[in-house]
């Protein structure tokens, strides 16, 4: 079985956000999936989050990412977790810190038009606020 060839990033479909403080969460700006292939999610599209390397994520504590979506960018349809997609997390290692990590989720074909990422840092998880993570969409072939 051949490995998926991940497509080039389109910078219009990538947002970055500083990590929230420990014990808190924050959300990225939304990405309009309607700009993809005439408003339809192309087969093989993936969400990704890039967790940068750090020396401050406390050992055994987690940074957890959740993809959320909305039909109208939250105007009257509130953002909610995309049910088909599991949360992704990184955990601090012994001595604190984490390696750069990129994780992927397939974009469900019935995903609502606007997507964003909610990031939560576990209580007493350390100070990652000087760092930013990236969330985006790539179209694979």
Secondary structure by P-SEA (a helix, b strand, c coil): cccccccccccccbbbbccccccccccccccccccccccccccbbbbbbbbcccccccccccbbbbbbbbccccccccccccccccccbbbbcccbbbcbbbbbbccccccccbbbbbbbbcccccccccbbbbbbccccc
